[in-house]
Amino acid sequence: MIYRLGLIYVSRKQWNEVIIVFSKMLKENYSFACRYLGLAYMNLGQSELAEEALNQANLLDVENITI
């Protein structure tokens, strides 16, 4: 359910809300949460945080070529 809420925020480009929702999901180590965190940080101009999140997503799901 929280994943869907996060996707709604992504579609609305509400990047601060995306960060809040997917940060909560990180406690369960979901790679997609890291991907969307990276996207949100990138759109907010926070490239270092975006890179960290995307690197973490890659570590959690090394076979996913979309990261």
C-alpha positions, 0 to 999 in steps of 0.5 A: 500500500505504501508503495502505491502511495509513493508511486502516486507522489512520483506521478505528481512529481511531489519529490519531498513526499516521495523521499518520505514514503520511500525512506520509510520503505528502506527499513525493509531494503527494497531496491525499488525504494532506493530507485525512487529515492534516487529519482526524487533526489535527482529531481530536487538537484541533490545529485550526491544523495541521488547517486548514493540511493541509486548505488544502494539500489544496485547493490540490493538488486544487481540483476536489475539493469534499469538501475 
